[in-house]
Amino acid sequence: MPSPATGSRSLAMIEPVIGLAVGVVLAAYLLYTLIYPEKF
């Protein structure tokens, strides 16, 4: 099987990082709203 192009390889490496960042931000937001519900 031929190796993927450099562009698709860099995209495949950064895509999980973006997903992880979104998940962490969402989890932090949900925890914050649970702890301080009177601010929302």
PyMOL Python script that loads the backbone (N, CA, C, O; Angstrom):
from pymol import cmd

cmd.read_pdbstr("""\
ATOM      1  N   MET A   1       0.853  -1.186   0.000  1.00  0.00           N
ATOM      2  CA  MET A   1       0.000   0.000   0.000  1.00  0.00           C
ATOM      3  C   MET A   1       0.896   1.245   0.000  1.00  0.00           C
ATOM      4  O   MET A   1       1.781   1.367   0.847  1.00  0.00           O
ATOM      5  N   PRO A   2       0.676   2.158  -0.932  1.00  0.00           N
ATOM      6  CA  PRO A   2       1.534   3.344  -0.995  1.00  0.00           C
ATOM      7  C   PRO A   2       1.291   4.281   0.183  1.00  0.00           C
ATOM      8  O   PRO A   2       0.187   4.362   0.722  1.00  0.00           O
ATOM      9  N   SER A   3       2.343   4.979   0.563  1.00  0.00           N
ATOM     10  CA  SER A   3       2.212   5.909   1.687  1.00  0.00           C
ATOM     11  C   SER A   3       1.374   7.109   1.272  1.00  0.00           C
ATOM     12  O   SER A   3       1.416   7.508   0.109  1.00  0.00           O
ATOM     13  N   PRO A   4       0.613   7.696   2.194  1.00  0.00           N
ATOM     14  CA  PRO A   4      -0.220   8.854   1.846  1.00  0.00           C
ATOM     15  C   PRO A   4       0.631  10.085   1.565  1.00  0.00           C
ATOM     16  O   PRO A   4       1.797  10.155   1.952  1.00  0.00           O
ATOM     17  N   ALA A   5       0.039  11.031   0.900  1.00  0.00           N
ATOM     18  CA  ALA A   5       0.745  12.269   0.589  1.00  0.00           C
ATOM     19  C   ALA A   5       1.031  13.043   1.876  1.00  0.00           C
ATOM     20  O   ALA A   5       0.393  12.816   2.905  1.00  0.00           O
ATOM     21  N   THR A   6       1.979  13.939   1.806  1.00  0.00           N
ATOM     22  CA  THR A   6       2.382  14.696   2.995  1.00  0.00           C
ATOM     23  C   THR A   6       1.225  15.539   3.515  1.00  0.00           C
ATOM     24  O   THR A   6       1.047  15.649   4.728  1.00  0.00           O
ATOM     25  N   GLY A   7       0.436  16.135   2.626  1.00  0.00           N
ATOM     26  CA  GLY A   7      -0.684  16.966   3.049  1.00  0.00           C
ATOM     27  C   GLY A   7      -1.730  16.181   3.817  1.00  0.00           C
ATOM     28  O   GLY A   7      -2.210  16.634   4.856  1.00  0.00           O
ATOM     29  N   SER A   8      -2.088  15.008   3.315  1.00  0.00           N
ATOM     30  CA  SER A   8      -3.091  14.210   4.015  1.00  0.00           C
ATOM     31  C   SER A   8      -2.544  13.655   5.323  1.00  0.00           C
ATOM     32  O   SER A   8      -3.300  13.457   6.274  1.00  0.00           O
ATOM     33  N   ARG A   9      -1.244  13.405   5.383  1.00  0.00           N
ATOM     34  CA  ARG A   9      -0.648  12.909   6.621  1.00  0.00           C
ATOM     35  C   ARG A   9      -0.689  13.987   7.701  1.00  0.00           C
ATOM     36  O   ARG A   9      -1.011  13.690   8.852  1.00  0.00           O
ATOM     37  N   SER A  10      -0.368  15.237   7.348  1.00  0.00           N
ATOM     38  CA  SER A  10      -0.405  16.310   8.344  1.00  0.00           C
ATOM     39  C   SER A  10      -1.844  16.577   8.780  1.00  0.00           C
ATOM     40  O   SER A  10      -2.085  16.889   9.946  1.00  0.00           O
ATOM     41  N   LEU A  11      -2.796  16.459   7.864  1.00  0.00           N
ATOM     42  CA  LEU A  11      -4.205  16.637   8.229  1.00  0.00           C
ATOM     43  C   LEU A  11      -4.655  15.510   9.159  1.00  0.00           C
ATOM     44  O   LEU A  11      -5.401  15.749  10.110  1.00  0.00           O
ATOM     45  N   ALA A  12      -4.212  14.303   8.891  1.00  0.00           N
ATOM     46  CA  ALA A  12      -4.579  13.172   9.740  1.00  0.00           C
ATOM     47  C   ALA A  12      -3.955  13.296  11.124  1.00  0.00           C
ATOM     48  O   ALA A  12      -4.496  12.751  12.086  1.00  0.00           O
ATOM     49  N   MET A  13      -2.851  13.987  11.248  1.00  0.00           N
ATOM     50  CA  MET A  13      -2.218  14.166  12.552  1.00  0.00           C
ATOM     51  C   MET A  13      -2.876  15.295  13.342  1.00  0.00           C
ATOM     52  O   MET A  13      -2.948  15.228  14.569  1.00  0.00           O
ATOM     53  N   ILE A  14      -3.361  16.338  12.646  1.00  0.00           N
ATOM     54  CA  ILE A  14      -3.913  17.490  13.366  1.00  0.00           C
ATOM     55  C   ILE A  14      -5.406  17.318  13.665  1.00  0.00           C
ATOM     56  O   ILE A  14      -5.923  17.967  14.574  1.00  0.00           O
ATOM     57  N   GLU A  15      -6.093  16.476  12.935  1.00  0.00           N
ATOM     58  CA  GLU A  15      -7.532  16.293  13.149  1.00  0.00           C
ATOM     59  C   GLU A  15      -7.860  15.759  14.546  1.00  0.00           C
ATOM     60  O   GLU A  15      -8.770  16.300  15.174  1.00  0.00           O
ATOM     61  N   PRO A  16      -7.187  14.743  15.071  1.00  0.00           N
ATOM     62  CA  PRO A  16      -7.479  14.300  16.448  1.00  0.00           C
ATOM     63  C   PRO A  16      -7.128  15.355  17.488  1.00  0.00           C
ATOM     64  O   PRO A  16      -7.765  15.422  18.539  1.00  0.00           O
ATOM     65  N   VAL A  17      -6.122  16.178  17.209  1.00  0.00           N
ATOM     66  CA  VAL A  17      -5.755  17.244  18.143  1.00  0.00           C
ATOM     67  C   VAL A  17      -6.879  18.271  18.230  1.00  0.00           C
ATOM     68  O   VAL A  17      -7.207  18.741  19.319  1.00  0.00           O
ATOM     69  N   ILE A  18      -7.467  18.618  17.093  1.00  0.00           N
ATOM     70  CA  ILE A  18      -8.596  19.558  17.084  1.00  0.00           C
ATOM     71  C   ILE A  18      -9.780  18.952  17.815  1.00  0.00           C
ATOM     72  O   ILE A  18     -10.441  19.640  18.594  1.00  0.00           O
ATOM     73  N   GLY A  19     -10.060  17.684  17.581  1.00  0.00           N
ATOM     74  CA  GLY A  19     -11.159  17.012  18.273  1.00  0.00           C
ATOM     75  C   GLY A  19     -10.945  16.952  19.775  1.00  0.00           C
ATOM     76  O   GLY A  19     -11.886  17.134  20.548  1.00  0.00           O
ATOM     77  N   LEU A  20      -9.718  16.699  20.188  1.00  0.00           N
ATOM     78  CA  LEU A  20      -9.403  16.669  21.614  1.00  0.00           C
ATOM     79  C   LEU A  20      -9.577  18.049  22.236  1.00  0.00           C
ATOM     80  O   LEU A  20     -10.109  18.167  23.340  1.00  0.00           O
ATOM     81  N   ALA A  21      -9.136  19.089  21.542  1.00  0.00           N
ATOM     82  CA  ALA A  21      -9.275  20.451  22.056  1.00  0.00           C
ATOM     83  C   ALA A  21     -10.745  20.826  22.205  1.00  0.00           C
ATOM     84  O   ALA A  21     -11.130  21.420  23.213  1.00  0.00           O
ATOM     85  N   VAL A  22     -11.560  20.492  21.228  1.00  0.00           N
ATOM     86  CA  VAL A  22     -12.997  20.780  21.311  1.00  0.00           C
ATOM     87  C   VAL A  22     -13.620  20.015  22.464  1.00  0.00           C
ATOM     88  O   VAL A  22     -14.445  20.565  23.193  1.00  0.00           O
ATOM     89  N   GLY A  23     -13.245  18.771  22.641  1.00  0.00           N
ATOM     90  CA  GLY A  23     -13.779  17.982  23.748  1.00  0.00           C
ATOM     91  C   GLY A  23     -13.401  18.526  25.107  1.00  0.00           C
ATOM     92  O   GLY A  23     -14.223  18.547  26.023  1.00  0.00           O
ATOM     93  N   VAL A  24     -12.153  18.969  25.246  1.00  0.00           N
ATOM     94  CA  VAL A  24     -11.700  19.523  26.523  1.00  0.00           C
ATOM     95  C   VAL A  24     -12.429  20.825  26.825  1.00  0.00           C
ATOM     96  O   VAL A  24     -12.850  21.051  27.959  1.00  0.00           O
ATOM     97  N   VAL A  25     -12.582  21.682  25.819  1.00  0.00           N
ATOM     98  CA  VAL A  25     -13.290  22.953  26.026  1.00  0.00           C
ATOM     99  C   VAL A  25     -14.749  22.691  26.389  1.00  0.00           C
ATOM    100  O   VAL A  25     -15.289  23.337  27.286  1.00  0.00           O
ATOM    101  N   LEU A  26     -15.378  21.763  25.709  1.00  0.00           N
ATOM    102  CA  LEU A  26     -16.776  21.445  26.004  1.00  0.00           C
ATOM    103  C   LEU A  26     -16.924  20.865  27.406  1.00  0.00           C
ATOM    104  O   LEU A  26     -17.856  21.229  28.123  1.00  0.00           O
ATOM    105  N   ALA A  27     -16.039  19.985  27.804  1.00  0.00           N
ATOM    106  CA  ALA A  27     -16.096  19.408  29.146  1.00  0.00           C
ATOM    107  C   ALA A  27     -15.873  20.480  30.211  1.00  0.00           C
ATOM    108  O   ALA A  27     -16.546  20.475  31.242  1.00  0.00           O
ATOM    109  N   ALA A  28     -14.940  21.393  29.975  1.00  0.00           N
ATOM    110  CA  ALA A  28     -14.684  22.472  30.930  1.00  0.00           C
ATOM    111  C   ALA A  28     -15.908  23.380  31.049  1.00  0.00           C
ATOM    112  O   ALA A  28     -16.273  23.795  32.149  1.00  0.00           O
ATOM    113  N   TYR A  29     -16.536  23.686  29.919  1.00  0.00           N
ATOM    114  CA  TYR A  29     -17.743  24.521  29.941  1.00  0.00           C
ATOM    115  C   TYR A  29     -18.868  23.843  30.721  1.00  0.00           C
ATOM    116  O   TYR A  29     -19.544  24.490  31.521  1.00  0.00           O
ATOM    117  N   LEU A  30     -19.071  22.559  30.497  1.00  0.00           N
ATOM    118  CA  LEU A  30     -20.137  21.848  31.200  1.00  0.00           C
ATOM    119  C   LEU A  30     -19.853  21.763  32.700  1.00  0.00           C
ATOM    120  O   LEU A  30     -20.766  21.915  33.512  1.00  0.00           O
ATOM    121  N   LEU A  31     -18.609  21.524  33.069  1.00  0.00           N
ATOM    122  CA  LEU A  31     -18.263  21.505  34.490  1.00  0.00           C
ATOM    123  C   LEU A  31     -18.466  22.877  35.126  1.00  0.00           C
ATOM    124  O   LEU A  31     -18.952  22.972  36.252  1.00  0.00           O
ATOM    125  N   TYR A  32     -18.101  23.929  34.417  1.00  0.00           N
ATOM    126  CA  TYR A  32     -18.255  25.288  34.938  1.00  0.00           C
ATOM    127  C   TYR A  32     -19.732  25.617  35.159  1.00  0.00           C
ATOM    128  O   TYR A  32     -20.101  26.209  36.173  1.00  0.00           O
ATOM    129  N   THR A  33     -20.580  25.223  34.187  1.00  0.00           N
ATOM    130  CA  THR A  33     -22.005  25.498  34.348  1.00  0.00           C
ATOM    131  C   THR A  33     -22.621  24.657  35.468  1.00  0.00           C
ATOM    132  O   THR A  33     -23.595  25.083  36.089  1.00  0.00           O
ATOM    133  N   LEU A  34     -22.072  23.482  35.733  1.00  0.00           N
ATOM    134  CA  LEU A  34     -22.559  22.690  36.860  1.00  0.00           C
ATOM    135  C   LEU A  34     -22.169  23.308  38.203  1.00  0.00           C
ATOM    136  O   LEU A  34     -22.943  23.279  39.160  1.00  0.00           O
ATOM    137  N   ILE A  35     -20.959  23.867  38.260  1.00  0.00           N
ATOM    138  CA  ILE A  35     -20.476  24.430  39.520  1.00  0.00           C
ATOM    139  C   ILE A  35     -21.091  25.800  39.779  1.00  0.00           C
ATOM    140  O   ILE A  35     -21.446  26.112  40.916  1.00  0.00           O
ATOM    141  N   TYR A  36     -21.223  26.630  38.730  1.00  0.00           N
ATOM    142  CA  TYR A  36     -21.747  27.990  38.883  1.00  0.00           C
ATOM    143  C   TYR A  36     -22.989  28.199  38.007  1.00  0.00           C
ATOM    144  O   TYR A  36     -22.928  28.954  37.037  1.00  0.00           O
ATOM    145  N   PRO A  37     -24.118  27.541  38.330  1.00  0.00           N
ATOM    146  CA  PRO A  37     -25.296  27.676  37.462  1.00  0.00           C
ATOM    147  C   PRO A  37     -25.949  29.052  37.557  1.00  0.00           C
ATOM    148  O   PRO A  37     -26.682  29.436  36.645  1.00  0.00           O
ATOM    149  N   GLU A  38     -25.706  29.808  38.633  1.00  0.00           N
ATOM    150  CA  GLU A  38     -26.366  31.094  38.783  1.00  0.00           C
ATOM    151  C   GLU A  38     -25.846  32.141  37.801  1.00  0.00           C
ATOM    152  O   GLU A  38     -26.478  33.184  37.627  1.00  0.00           O
ATOM    153  N   LYS A  39     -24.717  31.885  37.161  1.00  0.00           N
ATOM    154  CA  LYS A  39     -24.161  32.841  36.191  1.00  0.00           C
ATOM    155  C   LYS A  39     -24.762  32.652  34.794  1.00  0.00           C
ATOM    156  O   LYS A  39     -24.452  33.427  33.889  1.00  0.00           O
ATOM    157  N   PHE A  40     -25.617  31.638  34.599  1.00  0.00           N
ATOM    158  CA  PHE A  40     -26.172  31.377  33.274  1.00  0.00           C
ATOM    159  C   PHE A  40     -27.664  31.488  33.246  1.00  0.00           C
ATOM    160  O   PHE A  40     -28.278  31.295  32.196  1.00  0.00           O
TER     161      PHE A  40
END
""", "prot")
cmd.dss("prot")
cmd.show_as("cartoon", "prot")
cmd.util.cbc("prot")
cmd.orient("prot")
